[in-house]
Amino acid sequence: HGMPVRVVRQSELRAWMVPITNWSRIVPYLVRYRGYRSPVLEQAIVVYLSQPRSLDSIVEGIADPDAGRVEAVIFALLASGRVISPDLAVVPLNGATRFQRE
């Protein structure tokens, strides 16, 4: 196909282990909830992120009975670039992972 091939060494892969593991946990939420986009919930989360907040505090602070859906929307906002989380590059995803508006 004319595409260049780059060999990734074990040491390079190890340096990316935390982000790869975090995204491997996020992607199933994106897939499962991809047909349930909720602009109202998205906006509520973006407004709630007027300051950096932990994943647990966002789930608790947003009035939605489906915690999985709230997490999925956070992750969709993350994937779209509307929300960021510098924590995801350095620590495993958990309830203390902080998110903020871009």
Contacts in CASP RR format, 6 or more apart in sequence:
PFRMAT RR
TARGET T0000
AUTHOR 0000-0000-0000
METHOD contacts of the structure
MODEL  1
HGMPVRVVRQSELRAWMVPITNWSRIVPYLVRYRGYRSPVLEQAIVVYLS
QPRSLDSIVEGIADPDAGRVEAVIFALLASGRVISPDLAVVPLNGATRFQ
RE
18 88 0 8 1.000
18 89 0 8 1.000
18 90 0 8 1.000
18 91 0 8 1.000
18 92 0 8 1.000
19 88 0 8 1.000
19 89 0 8 1.000
21 92 0 8 1.000
21 93 0 8 1.000
22 88 0 8 1.000
22 92 0 8 1.000
22 93 0 8 1.000
23 88 0 8 1.000
25 93 0 8 1.000
26 75 0 8 1.000
26 78 0 8 1.000
26 79 0 8 1.000
26 93 0 8 1.000
29 68 0 8 1.000
29 71 0 8 1.000
29 72 0 8 1.000
29 75 0 8 1.000
30 72 0 8 1.000
30 75 0 8 1.000
30 76 0 8 1.000
30 79 0 8 1.000
32 72 0 8 1.000
33 68 0 8 1.000
33 69 0 8 1.000
33 72 0 8 1.000
33 73 0 8 1.000
33 76 0 8 1.000
36 69 0 8 1.000
36 72 0 8 1.000
37 76 0 8 1.000
38 69 0 8 1.000
38 73 0 8 1.000
41 62 0 8 1.000
41 64 0 8 1.000
41 69 0 8 1.000
41 70 0 8 1.000
41 73 0 8 1.000
42 73 0 8 1.000
42 76 0 8 1.000
42 77 0 8 1.000
42 82 0 8 1.000
44 62 0 8 1.000
44 63 0 8 1.000
45 58 0 8 1.000
45 62 0 8 1.000
45 70 0 8 1.000
45 73 0 8 1.000
45 74 0 8 1.000
45 77 0 8 1.000
45 83 0 8 1.000
46 77 0 8 1.000
46 82 0 8 1.000
46 83 0 8 1.000
46 101 0 8 1.000
48 58 0 8 1.000
48 61 0 8 1.000
48 62 0 8 1.000
49 58 0 8 1.000
49 83 0 8 1.000
49 99 0 8 1.000
49 100 0 8 1.000
49 101 0 8 1.000
50 101 0 8 1.000
51 100 0 8 1.000
52 98 0 8 1.000
52 99 0 8 1.000
52 100 0 8 1.000
53 98 0 8 1.000
53 99 0 8 1.000
53 100 0 8 1.000
54 95 0 8 1.000
54 96 0 8 1.000
54 97 0 8 1.000
54 98 0 8 1.000
54 99 0 8 1.000
55 71 0 8 1.000
55 74 0 8 1.000
55 93 0 8 1.000
55 94 0 8 1.000
55 95 0 8 1.000
55 96 0 8 1.000
55 97 0 8 1.000
55 98 0 8 1.000
55 99 0 8 1.000
56 95 0 8 1.000
56 96 0 8 1.000
58 70 0 8 1.000
58 74 0 8 1.000
58 99 0 8 1.000
59 67 0 8 1.000
59 68 0 8 1.000
59 70 0 8 1.000
59 71 0 8 1.000
62 70 0 8 1.000
64 70 0 8 1.000
74 83 0 8 1.000
74 99 0 8 1.000
77 83 0 8 1.000
78 84 0 8 1.000
78 85 0 8 1.000
78 88 0 8 1.000
78 99 0 8 1.000
81 102 0 8 1.000
82 101 0 8 1.000
82 102 0 8 1.000
83 99 0 8 1.000
83 100 0 8 1.000
83 101 0 8 1.000
83 102 0 8 1.000
84 99 0 8 1.000
84 100 0 8 1.000
84 101 0 8 1.000
84 102 0 8 1.000
85 97 0 8 1.000
85 98 0 8 1.000
85 99 0 8 1.000
85 100 0 8 1.000
86 98 0 8 1.000
87 97 0 8 1.000
87 98 0 8 1.000
88 97 0 8 1.000
91 97 0 8 1.000
END
